[in-house]
Amino acid sequence: MRILHTSDWHIGRTFHGADLLADQRAALAELATIVAAEAVDVVIVAGDIYDRAIPSADAVAVCDEAFRALRRAGALIVVSSGNHDSPTRLGAGAAFSAEGGLHLRTRPQDCAVPVVLSDEHGPVCIYPLPYLEPETTRDVLGVPQARSHQDILAAALGAVRADLEQRRAADPRTRAVAAVHAFVVGAAASGSERSIAVGGVETVSADLLADFDYVALGHLHSTQEVRPGIWYSGSPLAYSFGERSSDKGVLLVDLDADGPAVVRRVRLESPRGSTVLTGTLDELLADPAHRAAEERYVSAILTDAVRPVDPMRRLKERFPYAVHLEWVDQRPEQTRSYKERVTGRSDLDVMAGFLADVRSPADPAEVDLLEQALRAATSEGDDTALDGLDHLWSA
């Protein structure tokens, strides 16, 4: 049996304010192409179909389109809910959709009810475990004392193993796959995930996931093997500049009659890609080496000595998909603490330095205004001397 493992679609997510629905539609369409080309039997989506509990109508349309394309390509679909999904909304009509080959598992009480498929080697039981929030699922799973994800997942997998033991007793050829949405200890976060708990209570041990022929993980956005046969597929798109769009893909998993699952990674072509550019604004606008970035999402780190005026507007003239901007003050004195920078300096120097930091160095006329303001502030003179400072902050 051939399985395509994917997760963390996050349909409806934005990228620094940029709408990603078109990119997500293209990436999910590529999954259907892989299913057809690789003769995939079943697609497992291990949680976080949507980016929010109440997705937009457009996000739902993209998801529906993706499911239809995967079914037309010839694969059954097994989906579990993640921490971003609403179990109730995602699971609506689950019994009906299962008749058409789309198996939606979102209820904790169904953890030990597998999707049972078969091939020439015998049965394959897929156990899709939805994201299990301890506060809302411990009573359902019969462990009211549970407080951590480790405790909750242990209880759910205990029920799964009890069911699997009975099935293997009836047919020793039975193989088992678990789909779990969790942060497994030993895996590396990519930076674009949003925490599902506080402190360490969100993590679970990989020891809990032993005894399965394959474990399809979701929640972390980079493809990685935690232990043999325990994999994160990662997200189909990069959702932060810390992720390399060229590293995105899905996993093809072949289950034979016995032995470990054979896992092969298939790279996804990013619809747009992202890049980080560093340099002065003029350099970024003129350098021909940055031509490829004109069609990518761009994060620009500006190194100008003085903060440029209206830099994002100017960047977008060349890089229409620029979405993030940062100015890094390169002056040596900025590496010192504020206390170190002001010690021994006069009030006038401190004020002039502040003006240079937030705008540009003061010209002689402006220095004269600063001196007048200092005299007004330190004497009982006419406060109208302060009125002339207004243009310094609005210039």
VOGU-3710 file (C-alpha; in Angstrom, 3 decimals, decimal comma):
1> mrilhtsdwh> 0,000/0,000/0,000  1,262/3,440/-0,882  0,462/6,357/1,406  1,012/10,054/0,807  1,621/11,822/4,125  0,993/15,565/4,341  -0,086/17,988/7,058  -0,389/21,609/8,140  -2,059/23,042/5,068  -3,208/26,086/7,103
11> igrtfhgadl> -5,616/27,135/4,384  -6,487/30,803/4,853  -3,205/31,804/6,449  -1,573/35,074/5,446  2,138/35,759/5,075  3,006/39,086/6,711  -0,398/40,314/5,549  -0,203/38,840/2,031  -3,077/36,569/0,967  -1,775/33,025/0,305
21> ladqraalae> -4,923/31,361/-1,021  -3,695/31,321/-4,630  -0,377/29,807/-3,556  -2,141/27,249/-1,368  -4,482/26,272/-4,194  -1,477/25,678/-6,471  0,422/23,645/-3,850  -2,575/21,437/-3,081  -3,213/20,875/-6,789  0,358/19,584/-7,011
31> lativaaeav> -0,502/16,963/-4,383  -3,187/15,575/-6,679  -0,654/15,418/-9,520  1,707/13,390/-7,296  -1,135/11,065/-6,262  -1,895/10,279/-9,890  1,738/9,958/-10,976  2,763/7,756/-8,035  -0,388/5,598/-7,876  -1,062/6,594/-4,266
41> dvvivagdiy> -3,722/4,540/-2,478  -4,471/6,823/0,462  -3,623/10,391/1,479  -3,193/11,101/5,202  -3,526/14,732/6,301  -2,293/14,949/9,894  -4,101/18,044/11,123  -4,310/21,817/10,671  -6,297/21,790/7,477  -7,335/25,375/8,142
51> draipsadav> -5,478/28,200/9,820  -8,354/29,191/12,054  -11,337/27,577/13,717  -13,793/29,574/11,601  -12,305/29,598/8,089  -13,446/32,020/5,438  -15,755/30,919/2,632  -12,819/31,204/0,205  -10,643/28,964/2,406  -13,401/26,334/2,562
61> avcdeafral> -13,704/26,457/-1,232  -9,950/25,853/-1,645  -10,112/22,897/0,764  -13,113/21,380/-1,006  -11,353/21,766/-4,347  -8,253/20,007/-2,976  -10,245/17,064/-1,598  -12,095/16,605/-4,887  -8,847/16,678/-6,854  -7,253/14,047/-4,602
71> rragalivvs> -10,256/11,731/-4,967  -10,347/12,187/-8,740  -6,628/11,296/-8,788  -7,520/7,931/-7,280  -6,726/8,147/-3,565  -8,827/7,712/-0,475  -8,352/10,538/2,043  -7,933/10,268/5,820  -8,006/13,578/7,698  -7,597/14,381/11,393
81> sgnhdsptrl> -8,107/17,791/12,982  -5,243/19,908/14,347  -5,038/22,588/16,998  -6,023/25,276/14,469  -9,116/23,429/13,273  -12,590/23,414/14,764  -13,335/19,710/15,321  -17,067/20,300/15,036  -16,891/22,280/11,807  -14,251/20,142/10,111
91> gagaafsaeg> -16,053/16,945/11,144  -19,500/18,027/9,954  -20,946/15,349/7,692  -18,119/12,919/8,482  -20,282/9,792/8,223  -21,672/10,896/4,875  -18,299/11,934/3,407  -16,743/8,602/4,428  -19,065/6,898/1,965  -17,348/8,886/-0,761
101> glhlrtrpqd> -13,822/8,082/0,387  -13,122/11,118/2,599  -12,646/10,014/6,203  -12,770/12,948/8,648  -11,754/12,140/12,219  -12,158/14,959/14,715  -13,733/13,393/17,843  -11,512/12,098/20,670  -13,939/9,260/21,409  -13,187/7,855/17,938
111> cavpvvlsde> -9,408/7,568/18,424  -9,540/3,770/18,634  -11,833/3,394/15,615  -9,534/2,891/12,632  -10,076/3,438/8,959  -9,568/-0,123/7,746  -8,160/-0,629/4,269  -6,600/-3,659/2,653  -4,129/-4,690/-0,008  -2,706/-7,978/-1,248
121> hgpvciyplp> -0,845/-8,421/2,059  -3,864/-8,038/4,303  -5,539/-5,299/6,392  -4,063/-1,852/7,094  -5,580/-0,013/10,076  -5,126/3,767/10,029  -5,779/5,447/13,369  -6,219/9,215/12,833  -5,923/10,916/16,222  -7,237/14,482/16,282
131> ylepettrdv> -5,418/17,131/18,282  -6,184/16,344/21,912  -6,426/19,376/24,185  -6,100/18,073/27,766  -8,658/20,465/29,246  -11,451/19,412/26,888  -10,676/15,742/26,222  -9,513/14,165/29,477  -13,034/13,312/30,673  -14,004/11,927/27,259
141> lgvpqarshq> -10,930/9,672/27,312  -11,550/8,570/30,899  -8,470/10,197/32,443  -9,846/13,128/34,507  -6,498/13,478/36,284  -4,586/14,128/33,041  -3,092/17,611/32,697  -0,481/17,293/29,945  -0,429/16,261/26,300  1,762/13,334/27,303
151> dilaaalgav> -0,943/12,017/29,639  -3,744/12,534/27,132  -1,925/10,968/24,208  -0,882/7,998/26,361  -4,535/7,372/27,197  -5,651/7,662/23,577  -2,892/5,386/22,308  -3,674/2,886/25,047  -7,169/2,527/23,597  -5,700/2,305/20,088
161> radleqrraa> -3,324/-0,499/21,084  -6,120/-2,434/22,766  -8,139/-2,296/19,553  -5,106/-3,166/17,428  -4,253/-6,152/19,628  -7,686/-7,620/19,023  -7,434/-7,079/15,283  -3,977/-8,652/15,078  -5,209/-11,616/17,077  -7,925/-12,108/14,474
171> dprtravaav> -5,547/-11,508/11,542  -1,778/-11,460/12,251  -1,159/-9,803/8,889  -2,697/-6,547/10,151  -0,449/-3,495/9,858  -1,033/-0,213/11,688  -0,504/3,460/10,895  -1,141/6,292/13,368  -1,686/9,944/12,441  -0,920/12,261/15,360
181> hafvvgaaas> -0,920/16,058/15,671  1,551/16,870/18,448  4,991/18,278/19,303  7,193/15,219/19,743  10,333/15,597/21,867  13,447/15,586/19,711  11,862/17,284/16,721  12,828/20,795/15,621  10,365/23,641/15,226  10,734/25,877/12,164
191> gsersiavgg> 9,521/29,161/13,650  6,157/29,489/11,927  4,253/27,155/14,253  2,087/28,712/16,922  2,422/27,122/20,344  -0,308/24,755/21,488  0,490/25,100/25,196  2,690/26,830/27,744  6,091/25,616/28,875  6,834/21,944/28,287
201> vetvsadlla> 3,345/20,510/28,803  2,712/20,518/25,054  5,462/18,000/24,256  5,087/14,237/24,081  7,670/11,465/24,093  8,422/9,517/20,928  8,303/6,386/23,100  4,511/6,648/23,028  4,551/6,119/19,269  6,358/2,778/19,154
211> dfdyvalghl> 4,810/-0,422/17,726  3,269/1,167/14,625  4,401/0,402/11,106  4,373/4,145/10,414  3,466/7,303/12,337  2,347/10,333/10,317  2,946/13,439/12,425  1,576/16,938/12,055  2,135/20,315/13,791  5,798/21,071/12,983
221> hstqevrpgi> 6,367/22,653/9,584  9,675/21,131/8,479  10,076/17,621/7,058  11,978/15,471/9,541  12,342/11,961/10,892  12,041/11,803/14,665  12,797/8,085/14,819  12,692/5,337/12,210  9,148/5,199/10,913  8,048/8,356/12,788
231> wysgsplays> 7,961/11,371/10,474  6,754/14,938/10,179  5,808/15,706/6,578  6,000/19,465/7,155  3,765/22,106/5,613  3,365/22,345/1,822  4,310/26,042/1,876  6,823/28,120/3,841  4,997/30,211/6,412  7,986/32,183/7,685
241> fgerssdkgv> 11,214/33,556/6,249  13,030/31,133/8,526  11,751/28,250/6,413  13,324/27,530/3,047  10,609/27,185/0,428  12,856/24,785/-1,494  12,670/22,299/1,390  8,902/21,780/1,219  7,507/18,414/0,225  5,381/15,393/1,050
251> llvdldadgp> 6,266/11,842/2,052  5,466/8,706/0,081  5,251/5,697/2,373  5,228/2,109/1,068  3,911/-0,608/3,391  4,790/-4,166/2,418  3,811/-7,411/4,092  6,396/-6,917/6,842  9,490/-4,936/7,678  9,811/-1,169/8,177
261> avvrrvrles> 7,938/1,259/5,986  9,925/2,623/3,058  9,732/6,433/3,102  10,546/8,654/0,151  10,378/12,438/0,128  8,891/14,232/-2,876  9,739/17,902/-3,182  6,981/20,429/-3,868  7,575/23,324/-6,220  6,860/26,520/-4,321
271> prgstvltgt> 4,437/28,725/-6,273  6,402/31,841/-5,378  9,146/31,274/-2,840  10,652/33,765/-0,424  13,982/35,410/0,115  15,763/37,725/2,555  17,740/40,610/1,040  20,309/42,657/2,965  21,875/45,945/1,908  21,201/49,634/1,529
281> ldelladpah> 17,955/50,607/-0,122  19,753/51,921/-3,206  21,758/48,696/-3,494  18,653/46,543/-3,323  16,883/48,637/-5,935  19,810/48,623/-8,375  21,647/45,317/-7,985  20,858/43,000/-10,952  21,737/39,990/-8,782  18,366/40,410/-7,064
291> raaeeryvsa> 16,333/39,993/-10,265  14,998/36,573/-9,229  13,602/38,093/-6,024  11,261/40,322/-8,021  8,735/37,449/-8,156  9,243/36,238/-4,589  8,075/37,289/-1,164  10,822/39,569/0,122  12,037/40,460/3,582  14,435/43,401/3,308
301> iltdavrpvd> 17,052/44,203/5,956  18,236/47,744/5,259  21,730/48,775/6,309  21,551/52,476/5,364  23,408/54,782/7,749  20,233/56,867/8,030  16,735/55,395/8,043  15,407/55,892/4,468  12,221/57,819/3,787  9,209/55,694/2,712
311> pmrrlkerfp> 11,346/52,586/2,071  8,523/50,042/1,623  6,871/52,048/-1,151  10,190/52,290/-2,958  10,945/48,595/-2,468  7,595/47,583/-3,920  8,402/49,447/-7,107  10,926/46,695/-7,851  9,763/43,912/-5,527  5,943/43,923/-5,642
321> yavhlewvdq> 5,799/41,037/-3,147  7,903/42,721/-0,472  6,076/42,035/2,801  8,596/42,723/5,566  11,073/45,495/6,240  13,673/46,028/8,924  16,257/48,801/9,342  19,447/47,786/11,148  21,502/50,698/12,454  25,084/49,860/11,495
331> rpeqtrsyke> 26,792/52,606/13,502  29,319/51,179/15,991  27,858/53,101/18,888  24,529/51,289/18,477  26,128/48,055/19,681  26,647/49,595/23,125  23,957/49,842/25,783  21,973/53,068/26,104  23,661/53,841/29,429  27,082/53,498/27,824
341> rvtgrsdldv> 26,081/55,731/24,931  24,836/58,629/27,077  27,389/58,545/29,906  29,479/61,700/29,855  27,451/63,392/27,110  25,719/66,732/27,508  21,952/67,080/27,352  22,308/68,767/23,969  24,339/65,851/22,597  21,767/63,348/23,865
351> magfladvrs> 18,900/65,269/22,260  20,749/65,636/18,976  21,634/61,951/19,036  18,005/61,009/19,576  16,969/63,117/16,603  19,601/61,401/14,459  18,365/57,964/15,556  14,714/58,537/14,700  15,066/60,821/11,689  18,393/62,272/10,513
361> padpaevdll> 21,207/64,394/12,002  20,151/67,887/13,081  21,329/70,808/10,951  22,827/73,954/12,625  19,477/75,779/12,778  17,882/72,777/14,472  20,736/72,536/16,977  20,056/76,181/17,841  16,383/75,322/18,481  17,435/72,458/20,751
371> eqalraatse> 19,650/74,841/22,749  16,720/77,257/23,143  14,522/74,387/24,349  17,113/73,360/26,914  17,354/76,903/28,258  13,564/77,115/28,502  13,379/73,769/30,295  16,077/74,635/32,853  14,994/78,195/33,648  11,849/80,146/34,347
381> gddtaldgld> 11,985/81,782/30,958  9,290/82,027/28,323  7,979/78,537/27,408  7,147/79,733/23,908  10,756/78,922/23,088  9,586/75,296/22,880  7,125/76,010/20,076  9,821/75,997/17,442  10,585/72,325/18,079  7,403/71,048/16,416
391> hlwsa> 8,930/70,807/12,977  11,839/68,666/14,225  9,575/65,678/14,863  7,293/66,150/11,881  10,007/66,783/9,309
//
